[in-house]
Amino acid sequence: MAEPEFAGRIAFVTGAGGGIGANIARRLAAEGAHAVVADIDMTAAQTVVDEIVGAGGAASAVACDTSEPEQVEEAIRLTVVEHGGLHLAVNNAGIGGSRGLAADIDLSGWRRIIDVTLSGVFYGIHFQLPAMIASGGGAIVNVSSIFGLVGNGRSVPYTAAKHGVTGLTKAVALGYADRGVRVNSVHPGYIDTPALQHLDEEGRSSLVRLHPLGRLGLAEEVAEVVLFLLSERASFVTGSQFSVDGGYSAQ
C-alpha cells in the first residue's frame, strides 16, 4: 500500500476554521500531513481539528490573527517547537468588505482589508520561510482570488489586496527558487461557502451567471488544486497563478 502523499509533513494553514481553509486542512490531514489549523476563532479551529482527528488524521489548533505579525510569528514558532519543523504552508486568511467606488471607500475599511488580506499573507511568508529552509525546504500556496487577476470597480481594497498577493507570490518565488521553497497562488472564483449564505436566490443566481461553467465553485475543488501545488507532482512549478473559477477570468 502506497504511503500517503504528505506523510511526515507539517502543514500550516491560515483561516482554516471554515470554508476553503478548513477543506485544505482536512485534505492535507487525509493525505498524511499534520495539519496546523490557524484561525482567529479558536472555537472554529478546534472544531476542524476535532473533525480531522475523528477521521483518523493528525491536527492541532493555534490562535492567529494574521494582521498581527507578532501573532503570526508566535504561531509559526509553536508549530516548529511542538511538531519539529514546517514543510508546507497555505496563506488563506482574508476578508472583504468596504465595497464602493474608490472615492467613497471608508479609509478604516481600506486599512483593515489591506492589513489582513495582503499584509497578513506577507507576515505568514516572512516567518514561514526560515522555518521551511531549516526543515529542508517546502512549498507555500497563497490563496488570492479572481480579483487578483482582473479588476472589480466596486471592490477596490479587496482587488488591490489580492493583486498584491499575486505580485508578492511572484517576487518571493523568484527570491527563494534556489533555496528549496516553491511559492504559487490560487485564484478562486465565487465559491459556495458560508460567506455567501446571506444571499437570496437572485443574488446567488447573479453570481452563478458570472461563471461559464454555470455554477458556483466548491471549497473542495480549490483544495484539490492547492494540494497539487504543495505536492511533489508540482515540483517544477513556482511563481505561477492557478485559476479555479469556472472560466470567470477567461472571459
Backbone as a ProteinNet text record, in pm:
[ID]
protein_1_A
[PRIMARY]
MAEPEFAGRIAFVTGAGGGIGANIARRLAAEGAHAVVADIDMTAAQTVVDEIVGAGGAASAVACDTSEPEQVEEAIRLTVVEHGGLHLAVNNAGIGGSRGLAADIDLSGWRRIIDVTLSGVFYGIHFQLPAMIASGGGAIVNVSSIFGLVGNGRSVPYTAAKHGVTGLTKAVALGYADRGVRVNSVHPGYIDTPALQHLDEEGRSSLVRLHPLGRLGLAEEVAEVVLFLLSERASFVTGSQFSVDGGYSAQ
[TERTIARY]
84.3	0	87.9	55.5	137.2	125.1	237.2	237.4	158.9	84.5	13	107.2	57	139.6	217.3	157.5	221.5	261.1	283.8	323.4	449	445.6	559.6	576.6	484.6	494.2	410.3	461.9	390	337.8	205.2	140.6	68	91.2	33.2	-65.1	-191.6	-297	-365.8	-366.2	-434	-579.9	-662.2	-804.2	-867.7	-821.1	-861.9	-977.9	-1042.2	-1155.9	-1284.5	-1283.8	-1403.6	-1373.7	-1473.1	-1463.1	-1348.3	-1281.2	-1172.1	-1059	-1021.8	-911.1	-935.3	-1057.3	-1090.4	-1081.1	-1126.8	-1119	-975.2	-890.5	-749.4	-686.8	-715.7	-660.1	-706.3	-833.9	-886.3	-818.3	-800.5	-739.4	-591.7	-521.8	-381.9	-369.7	-454.6	-450.9	-487.9	-584	-624.5	-510.6	-419	-303.3	-178.3	-196	-85.9	-15.2	-44.9	21.7	-35.2	44.6	-9.8	-54.3	-184.9	-240.6	-249.1	-178	-189	-296.7	-407.2	-525.1	-515.3	-478.1	-459.5	-580.3	-634.7	-751.2	-765.1	-825.6	-853	-959.8	-1043.7	-1152.4	-1109.3	-1064.2	-1013.3	-1122.4	-1245.1	-1354.3	-1374	-1374.6	-1388.2	-1269	-1148.7	-1028.9	-1031.7	-1071.4	-1074.7	-1180.2	-1290.7	-1392.6	-1336	-1258.5	-1195.9	-1094.8	-1016.9	-920.5	-992	-1100.5	-1175.6	-1228.5	-1273.8	-1321.6	-1208.5	-1091.3	-976.3	-932.5	-919.1	-876.2	-980.6	-1107.4	-1214.1	-1212.2	-1157.8	-1147.5	-1015.8	-934.9	-809.5	-687.4	-701.9	-588.6	-521.8	-418.5	-343.1	-356.8	-391.7	-410.3	-401.4	-373.9	-374.2	-417.7	-470.5	-519.9	-425.6	-416.7	-337.3	-408.9	-411.9	-474.7	-383.6	-442.4	-360	-445.5	-428	-480.8	-370.3	-389.8	-281.2	-244.3	-327.3	-292.9	-194.2	-165.4	-73.5	53.7	163.5	284.6	335.1	316.7	362.5	285.8	157.3	78.4	118.9	147.5	191.6	325.4	417.3	549	535.3	449.5	432.5	366.7	270.4	204.5	302.4	391.6	493.2	593.9	633.1	727.8	670.8	546.1	482.4	475	445.9	438.5	571.5	680.3	813.3	850.8	826.8	864.5	785.2	655.3	569.3	572.6	604.5	595	726	828.6	960.8	999.9	917.3	954.4	833.4	856.4	749.8	787.5	697.2	724.9	629.2	505.7	401.8	325.2	284.9	205	104.8	-13.2	-118	-164.9	-138.2	-181.3	-317.1	-420.1	-556.4	-639.9	-607.6	-691.9	-704	-825.1	-850.4	-991.8	-1017	-1150.7	-1186.4	-1316	-1366.1	-1429	-1530.4	-1598.4	-1559.5	-1610	-1581.2	-1599.9	-1718.1	-1746.8	-1788.4	-1760	-1796.7	-1688.9	-1715.9	-1616.3	-1502.7	-1387.9	-1267.1	-1284.5	-1349.9	-1364.3	-1460.1	-1537.6	-1637.3	-1593.1	-1476.4	-1431	-1393.1	-1441.9	-1402.9	-1256.2	-1175.9	-1032.5	-998.6	-1076.1	-1050.4	-1079.3	-1180	-1208.9	-1096.9	-1042.1	-926.6	-811.8	-778.4	-664.1	-685.3	-805.6	-831.1	-816.9	-869.7	-860	-714.5	-642.1	-500.2	-423.6	-452.4	-381.9	-398.6	-520.3	-548.1	-514.5	-563.3	-564.3	-433.7	-356	-224.2	-111.3	-110	-1.6	-0.2	-118.2	-125.4	-57.9	-70.2	-1.9	149.4	191.4	334.8	390.9	319	368.4	383.6	285.9	296.3	421.1	441.7	558.4	688.3	689.8	809.3	858.4	765.1	803.7	806.6	736	737.9	868.3	923.9	1042.3	1160.7	1202.3	1315.8	1287.3	1164	1128.3	1133.7	1086.7	1090.2	1231.7	1312.4	1450.5	1523.4	1499.2	1560.8	1511	1392.3	1334.3	1370.9	1453.1	1497.5	1422.8	1340.6	1265.7	1118.9	1042.4	899.5	825	695.4	610.9	507.8	481.8	383	280	153.5	46.5	-26.5	-38.3	-113.9	-250	-355.2	-488.9	-522	-521.3	-557.6	-705.2	-738.5	-877.8	-878.3	-994.4	-1008.7	-976.6	-1002.1	-974.4	-829	-746.8	-603.2	-551.7	-643.9	-610.4	-686.4	-810.2	-894.2	-943.7	-1003.3	-1049	-1194.8	-1230.2	-1368	-1382.2	-1449.3	-1455.5	-1525.6	-1603.6	-1676.4	-1622.7	-1509.2	-1444	-1295.9	-1271.6	-1139.7	-1033.7	-1055.2	-949.8	-919.5	-1024.3	-1006.3	-929.3	-965.4	-896.3	-749.7	-723.7	-585.1	-506.8	-568.7	-500	-469.7	-566.5	-546.1	-447.1	-445	-339.7	-203.5	-200.5	-76.3	-28.5	-121.4	-85.4	-25.5	-81.7	-29.3	114.3	141	276.3	372.5	324.1	406.6	448	355.8	384.6	496.9	488.5	590.9	727.1	728.1	855.2	922.2	844.7	903.1	947	868.4	906.9	1043.1	1065	1193.1	1305.7	1277.6	1380.8	1424.1	1335.9	1366.4	1369.4	1368.6	1371.8	1497.2	1607.1	1732.8	1755.9	1652.1	1667.4	1569.4	1511.7	1429.8	1286.9	1237	1098.4	1026.2	917.9	832.5	714.5	672.2	562.8	470.7	343.4	243.2	116.2	26.7	-101.3	-216.9	-328.2	-453.2	-553.3	-642.8	-733.6	-876.8	-945.7	-1083	-1179.5	-1281.4	-1396.4	-1487.7	-1616.2	-1711.2	-1734.1	-1702.2	-1705.9	-1822.1	-1892.2	-2011.9	-1971.3	-1942.1	-1901.3	-2000.2	-1988.2	-2077.5	-2074.4	-1966.9	-1958.8	-2067.1	-2126.5	-2231.5	-2371	-2381.9	-2511.7	-2612.5	-2564.9	-2656.6	-2731.9	-2690.2	-2750.9	-2887.6	-2978.9	-3107.1	-3091.4	-3198.6	-3190.5	-3142.3	-3190.7	-3148.4	-3001.9	-2957	-2817.1	-2725.8	-2762.8	-2683.1	-2685.4	-2802.7	-2815.1	-2728.9	-2721.7	-2640.4	-2492.3	-2448.1	-2308.6	-2285.7	-2381.1	-2369.8	-2351	-2424.2	-2418.7	-2283	-2201.4	-2068.1	-1969.4	-2004.6	-1912.7	-1960.4	-1879.7	-1919.8	-1959.6	-1905	-1944.6	-2084.7	-2143.8	-2283.9	-2313.7	-2217.3	-2240.9	-2134	-2155.1	-2051.1	-1950	-1830.2	-1729.5	-1749.4	-1679.8	-1682.1	-1546.5	-1549.3	-1423.3	-1333	-1392.8	-1314.3	-1237.4	-1294.2	-1227	-1104	-1114.2	-997.5	-890.4	-932.9	-838.2	-759.6	-823.6	-753.1	-638.9	-661.3	-555.4	-443.3	-479.9	-379.9	-292.8	-355.4	-277.4	-182.6	-226.7	-136.9	-14.2	-35.2	76.1	170.1	119.1	203.5	282.7	237.6	293.9	414.7	484.7	598	552.5	424.7	372.7	390.9	403.4	422.5	566.1	660.3	799	867.1	813.4	871.9	781.3	696.1	600.4	630.1	666	681.1	656.8	604.3	573.6	454.2	369.3	256.7	123.6	26	-109	-206.1	-286.5	-381.1	-523.1	-601.1	-740.2	-827.1	-915.3	-1014.6	-1147.9	-1194.7	-1300	-1409.9	-1417.8	-1525.1	-1525.8	-1410.5	-1399.2	-1417	-1439.1	-1466	-1359.8	-1232.5	-1126	-1085.7	-1144.6	-1113.5	-1199.6	-1299.2	-1393.9	-1333.9
-119.5	0	124.5	221.4	341.7	428.8	491.8	583.5	708.9	767.2	891.9	999.1	1082	1176.9	1272.9	1314.8	1412.3	1352.9	1225.1	1158.6	1223.6	1254	1312.7	1461.7	1524.5	1667.6	1747.9	1864.1	1956.7	2069.7	2090.5	2188.6	2293.4	2418.9	2531.5	2602.1	2614.5	2672.6	2784.2	2905.7	3016.7	3025.8	3086.1	3096.8	2961	2864	2724.2	2682.1	2778.3	2745.2	2722.7	2746	2724.7	2743.7	2715.9	2742.6	2672.8	2746.2	2690.4	2640.9	2719.4	2680.7	2550.1	2531.8	2407.1	2288.1	2305	2195.3	2161.5	2262.9	2237.3	2160.7	2202.5	2133	1988.5	1964.5	1827.2	1740.5	1794.6	1715.9	1688.3	1785.8	1762.9	1652	1656.8	1553.5	1417.8	1415.1	1288.4	1226.5	1311.8	1263.9	1249.2	1248.1	1212.2	1324.9	1451.4	1562.9	1585.7	1647.9	1703.9	1845.1	1871	1999.9	2092.1	2203.2	2305.5	2403.4	2402.6	2481.3	2616.1	2719.3	2852.7	2939.4	3003.9	3088.6	3187.6	3301.5	3400	3349.4	3256.8	3197.5	3058.2	3048.1	2920	2813.8	2855.3	2758	2690.8	2771.9	2717.4	2629.7	2675.9	2598.4	2463.4	2461.7	2336.5	2241.8	2296	2211.9	2137.6	2209.2	2145.7	2040.8	2071.8	1975.2	1850	1867	1751.3	1665.5	1728.8	1654.3	1572.3	1635.7	1567.7	1449	1472.8	1365.7	1254.6	1291.7	1191.9	1104.6	1160.2	1084	1007.9	1013	938	1016.3	1148.3	1230.6	1297.6	1374.4	1445.6	1594.9	1666.8	1810.9	1876.5	2006.6	2086.6	2227.2	2299.4	2434.8	2536	2652.6	2761.9	2893.4	2982.5	3112.6	3202.1	3272	3357.3	3461.3	3587	3699.5	3739.4	3710.6	3729.2	3875.5	3968.6	4109.2	4155	4067.9	4098.8	4016.1	4076.6	3998.2	3919.9	3973.3	3902.3	3771.9	3773.7	3651	3549.2	3595.3	3503.5	3441.3	3523.4	3472.8	3367	3394.5	3300.9	3171.1	3180.5	3060.7	2971.4	3032.6	2954.1	2896.3	2975.3	2925.7	2804	2812.5	2699.6	2577.1	2600.1	2488.6	2413.4	2488.1	2426.7	2358	2425.1	2368.6	2241.6	2245.1	2133	2017.5	2046	1941.4	1916.1	1992.5	1959.8	2023.4	2108.4	2172.9	2227.1	2273.5	2322.6	2292.3	2227.3	2187.7	2248.7	2274.8	2322.3	2435.6	2535.6	2644.6	2694.6	2727.6	2786	2913.8	3025.9	3155.4	3187.9	3150.2	3154.9	3266.2	3310.4	3407.1	3537.6	3589	3715.9	3761.7	3889.4	3944.1	4036.2	4055.7	4152.6	4269.6	4330.3	4443	4573.8	4684.8	4820.7	4830.2	4792.6	4798.8	4939.4	4975.1	5104.9	5157	5269.7	5332.3	5388.7	5407.7	5441.6	5565.7	5668.8	5792.7	5779	5671.3	5651.3	5552.1	5493	5388.8	5450.1	5390.4	5430.1	5391.6	5485.8	5460.4	5354.6	5347.5	5242.7	5105.4	5097.3	4971.6	4932.8	5031.4	5006	4946.3	5011.3	4965.7	4825	4794.8	4662.5	4553.7	4575.5	4474.6	4455.7	4562.9	4551.2	4480	4513.8	4452.7	4300.9	4253.6	4109.5	4038.8	4093	4019.4	4027.8	4134.1	4145.4	4134.9	4224	4219.6	4087.4	4032.5	3904.4	3792.3	3794.5	3694.2	3716.1	3842.1	3869.2	3824.2	3854.4	3812.4	3660.7	3590.4	3445.3	3400.4	3449.3	3413.3	3448.3	3567.8	3618.6	3522.8	3466.1	3376.3	3229.6	3194.2	3056.1	3020.9	3114.7	3084.4	3033.3	3101.4	3048.8	2910.2	2888.9	2758.3	2650	2681	2583.1	2551.3	2654.3	2632.1	2546.4	2573.7	2493.4	2350	2327.1	2193	2121.2	2184.6	2121.5	2164.5	2268.6	2318.8	2284.5	2337.2	2310.5	2386.9	2406.7	2473.2	2560.3	2675.4	2769.7	2794.8	2797.9	2839.8	2956.2	3064.2	3180.3	3181	3196.7	3199.6	3344.2	3372.2	3503.8	3499.4	3538	3547.5	3575.8	3559.9	3610.5	3759.2	3828.5	3971.4	4001.7	3898.8	3916.5	3909.2	3886.7	3877.3	3978.2	4007.4	4102.7	4207.1	4312.6	4420.9	4407.6	4481.1	4495.3	4637.2	4721	4863.4	4897.6	4804.8	4831.6	4749.1	4687.6	4613.3	4651.6	4778.7	4837.2	4784.4	4789.3	4740	4591.8	4511.7	4367.6	4339.1	4407.5	4389	4428.3	4540.8	4584.7	4484.2	4437.5	4342	4212	4161.1	4033.1	4045.4	4158.5	4179.8	4185	4243.5	4244.8	4105.3	4016.1	3877.3	3810.7	3841.4	3784.6	3829.4	3959.2	4010.2	3960.7	3953.2	3902.1	3758	3679.2	3539.2	3528.3	3606.8	3602.5	3644.9	3753	3804.7	3705.3	3646.1	3551.6	3423.3	3379.6	3259.5	3278.9	3395	3422	3431	3491	3508.7	3380.7	3279.2	3157.2	3031	3047.6	2931.1	2847.4	2911.8	2838.8	2797.8	2810.8	2775.4	2666.6	2600.4	2484.1	2512.6	2633.4	2667	2712.4	2644.3	2683.8	2765.8	2867.8	2956	2980.9	2949.1	2967.4	3026.5	3071.1	3124.4	3058.3	3047.6	3001.5	3116	3115.1	3228.5	3177.7	3157.9	3107.8	3211.9	3160.1	3243	3247.5	3266.3	3265.6	3121.6	3094.8	2959.8	2949.1	2838	2817.2	2782.8	2887.1	2872.6	2950.9	2939	3015.9	3166.4	3217.8	3361.3	3408.4	3317.2	3352.7	3316.5	3269	3223.4	3335.3	3460	3572.4	3607.4	3552.8	3588.5	3524.2	3598.8	3539	3466	3407.6	3325.1	3405	3526.9	3608.8	3648	3675.7	3709.1	3594.5	3474.1	3356.4	3335.9	3351.6	3331.4	3430.6	3554	3654.3	3616.3	3554.7	3508.8	3387.1	3296.1	3178.2	3219.8	3321.6	3364.8	3421	3457	3509.3	3400.7	3274.4	3163.6	3080.9	3071.7	2995	2850.6	2789.4	2651.8	2645.3	2759.7	2763.5	2725.4	2742	2713	2781.9	2783.1	2828	2716.4	2752	2650.8	2590.9	2483.6	2417.4	2433.1	2447.4	2459.9	2340.1	2223.4	2101.8	2110.8	2180.9	2193.9	2284.5	2388.2	2473.2	2394.1	2318.1	2238.7	2141.5	2082.1	1986.5	2053	2175.3	2246.2	2285.5	2329.3	2364.2	2243.5	2127.5	2007.8	1970.4	1983.7	1957.4	2047.5	2177.5	2271.9	2248.1	2196	2163.3	2034.4	1952.5	1818.4	1815.8	1702.4	1683.2	1666.1	1644.9	1641.9	1776.7	1883	2018.1	2065.5	1973.5	2004.4	2104.7	2126.3	2222.8	2344.8	2368.4	2478.5	2576.3	2698.2	2803.6	2939	3032.6	3165.6	3170	3068.3	3056.8	3088.8	3123.1	3153.9	3052.9	2990.9	2888.5	2935.1	2955.9	2996.7	2875.6	2888.9	2785.6	2859.7	2895.2	2996.2	2965.9	2841.6	2805.6	2885.3	2939.3	3015.7	3165.4	3213.4	3355.4	3444.9	3419.3	3509.9	3488.6	3387.9	3364.7	3450.6	3516.1	3591.8	3725.2
0	0	0	-87.7	-101.6	22.7	58	171	134.5	228	198.9	145.4	56.6	-16.6	74.2	184.2	271.8	407.3	411.3	536.2	593.5	721.8	788.8	768.4	695.8	668.3	767.5	803.9	889.8	801.4	805.6	718.5	802.3	772.1	844.9	752.7	795.9	711.4	788.2	733.4	799.6	752.6	837.4	805.3	787.8	866	846.8	935.2	1000.8	1084.3	1007.5	877.1	796.6	649.7	565	422.3	353.5	265.5	186.3	275.2	375.6	462.3	535.1	585.6	655.6	561.8	439.2	343	308.1	298.7	271.6	386.8	508.9	626.2	631.6	605.2	607.1	501.9	381.7	274.3	302.4	357.7	392.7	496.6	597.8	701.1	644.9	553.9	492.4	412	365.9	288.9	374.9	507.7	595.8	666.1	632.4	698.6	838	923.3	1047	1011.7	1018.5	979.8	1100.8	1094.3	1197.3	1151	1221.9	1185.1	1255.5	1181.6	1238.8	1205.9	1307.5	1284.3	1398.9	1371.4	1474.9	1570.8	1523.4	1602	1648.7	1772.1	1820.4	1834.7	1859	1866.7	1731.6	1625.6	1490.6	1454.9	1490.7	1460.5	1530.6	1657.2	1732.2	1677.1	1627.1	1565.3	1444.8	1362.2	1245.8	1290.6	1392.8	1445.8	1494.3	1566.8	1618.1	1503.9	1396	1278.9	1216.9	1204.2	1144.7	1230	1358.6	1449	1452.4	1450	1448.5	1325.2	1215.8	1090.8	1081.2	1188	1189.1	1149.5	1132.3	1093	1211.2	1181.7	1284.8	1262.2	1368.9	1356.3	1492.3	1491.6	1613.5	1577.1	1675.4	1653.3	1713.3	1649.6	1703.5	1672.5	1770.8	1751.4	1668.6	1571.3	1485.7	1414.6	1451.8	1375.3	1278.6	1151	1054.4	1033.1	1078.5	1065.2	1171.4	1267.8	1377.3	1361.9	1317.7	1290.1	1410.4	1530.6	1649.4	1668.8	1636.8	1648.6	1543	1422.9	1317.3	1355.2	1401.5	1442.6	1551.9	1651	1760.5	1713	1621.9	1570.9	1495.9	1416.9	1345.3	1444.2	1543.2	1644	1716.7	1758.3	1826.3	1736.2	1609.3	1514.3	1509.1	1497.4	1487.6	1618.3	1730.6	1860.7	1890.7	1863.9	1901.9	1802	1676.5	1574	1499.4	1530.5	1478.3	1348	1292	1167	1093.9	971.6	884.9	741.1	670.3	532	430.6	472.7	382	449.3	371.2	426.9	323.8	373.3	289.1	357.3	293.1	344.8	283.1	356.1	304.8	365.2	486.6	556.2	478	470.8	403.4	431.4	413	433.3	318.1	299	202.2	276.4	214.8	277	212.5	266.9	217.5	66.4	20.7	-122	-162.8	-286.9	-340.2	-432.1	-494.3	-579.8	-494.4	-556.4	-481.2	-394	-445.6	-369.5	-251.9	-250.4	-144.9	-37.8	-53.8	39	173.8	279.6	414.1	436.5	482.3	493.3	597.6	704	802.9	742.9	656.8	587.6	493.6	422.4	336	415.7	527.4	606.5	660.3	706.2	763.1	657.6	538.6	433	390.2	373.9	337.6	448.3	573.8	686.7	688.5	668.1	676.7	546.3	436.1	309.8	232.5	254.6	190.7	292.1	390.4	488	563.5	591.1	661.3	584.4	452.7	370.3	376.9	369.8	380.7	514.7	623	754.4	759.8	703.9	700.3	628.7	508.5	429.3	503.9	561.3	629.2	737.7	812.9	922	879.8	774.2	726.6	656.7	582.9	502.1	584.3	690.1	768.1	825.9	872	928.5	822.4	701.3	592.7	549.2	535.3	493.3	596.2	722.9	829.5	828.5	771.2	764	635.2	551.5	428.1	303.8	315.9	200.4	209.8	115.5	119.2	12.5	36.2	-62	9.3	-50.2	0	-109	-70.3	-161.3	-97.1	-170.5	-126.5	-195.9	-118.1	-176.2	-211.5	-340	-390.3	-430.8	-551.2	-595	-743.9	-805.5	-942.5	-947	-834.5	-830.8	-798.9	-799.9	-804.1	-946.9	-1041.5	-1183.5	-1268.2	-1229.5	-1301.7	-1202.6	-1254	-1168.3	-1126.8	-1022.3	-978	-925	-1000.4	-970	-841.1	-787.1	-663.8	-546.4	-565.2	-457.7	-456.5	-433.2	-455	-358.3	-226.3	-136.5	-156.7	-175.2	-193.2	-321.9	-429.5	-557.5	-545.4	-480.3	-461.7	-377.6	-268.2	-180.8	-253.5	-326.6	-394.5	-510.4	-581.3	-680.4	-610.9	-491.9	-415.3	-381.2	-345.9	-316.8	-440.5	-556.7	-681	-704.1	-692	-710.8	-604.8	-481.8	-371.5	-398.6	-446.8	-478.6	-581.3	-686.9	-791.2	-736.5	-659.7	-607.8	-514.4	-424.6	-329	-399.8	-497.4	-573.1	-639.5	-697	-761.5	-659.3	-545	-444.5	-376.1	-376.2	-299.8	-387	-518.1	-606.8	-587.5	-550.7	-533.2	-387.8	-304.6	-163.2	-120.6	-220.1	-190.2	-151.1	-178.8	-145.8	-272.4	-304.5	-416.1	-363.2	-439.9	-397.1	-515.6	-498.8	-603.6	-545.1	-631.8	-584.8	-658.2	-588.1	-649	-646.4	-745.1	-766.7	-782.4	-668.5	-677.2	-733.8	-803	-835.2	-714	-737.6	-626.2	-581.9	-455.8	-401.6	-303.7	-308	-225.6	-82.3	-6.9	133.5	219.9	353.1	441.4	417.3	356.9	330	233.5	158.3	62.2	111.3	233.3	283	300.3	306.3	324.1	196.8	83.2	-44.2	-62	-122.7	-159.6	-292.6	-341.5	-462.5	-582.7	-596.9	-709.9	-697.4	-574.1	-554.3	-592.8	-552.5	-589.7	-740.7	-799.3	-943.8	-1021.3	-970.9	-1040	-1037.1	-928.1	-921.2	-1009.7	-1011.6	-1097.4	-1242.6	-1285	-1425.2	-1464.3	-1368.9	-1398.8	-1440.6	-1416.6	-1440.6	-1560.4	-1666	-1783.6	-1753.8	-1650.3	-1617	-1555.9	-1525	-1485.6	-1342	-1253.5	-1111.4	-1028.3	-896.7	-805	-783.4	-743.1	-713.7	-576.2	-550.6	-420.6	-353.1	-221.6	-147	-172.2	-187.3	-212.7	-344.4	-442.2	-571.6	-561.4	-479.2	-456	-381.1	-281.3	-202	-289.3	-388.4	-474.6	-550.1	-598	-669.5	-573.5	-453.2	-353	-320.7	-300.8	-268.5	-381	-504.4	-617.1	-609.1	-585.2	-582.9	-465.8	-356.3	-242	-261.7	-352.8	-368.1	-460.8	-458.2	-548.8	-693.4	-714.9	-852.1	-920	-839.8	-892.5	-869.3	-872.5	-836.1	-929.1	-1049.1	-1142.7	-1159	-1060	-1066.2	-952.7	-988.3	-887	-952.5	-874.6	-925.7	-1018	-1012.3	-1105.1	-1038.9	-1122.5	-1077	-1137.3	-1052	-1095.7	-1067.3	-1173.1	-1157.6	-1129.9	-1032.2	-1000.3	-999.7	-1119.9	-1128.8	-1229.5	-1275	-1367.1	-1495	-1534.2	-1658.9	-1642.3	-1520.2	-1496.6	-1561.3	-1530.5	-1574.5	-1720.3	-1787.2	-1929.1	-2020.8	-1965.6	-2048.2	-2094.7
[MASK]
+++++++++++++++++++++++++++++++++++++++++++++++++++++++++++++++++++++++++++++++++++++++++++++++++++++++++++++++++++++++++++++++++++++++++++++++++++++++++++++++++++++++++++++++++++++++++++++++++++++++++++++++++++++++++++++++++++++++++++++++++++++++++++

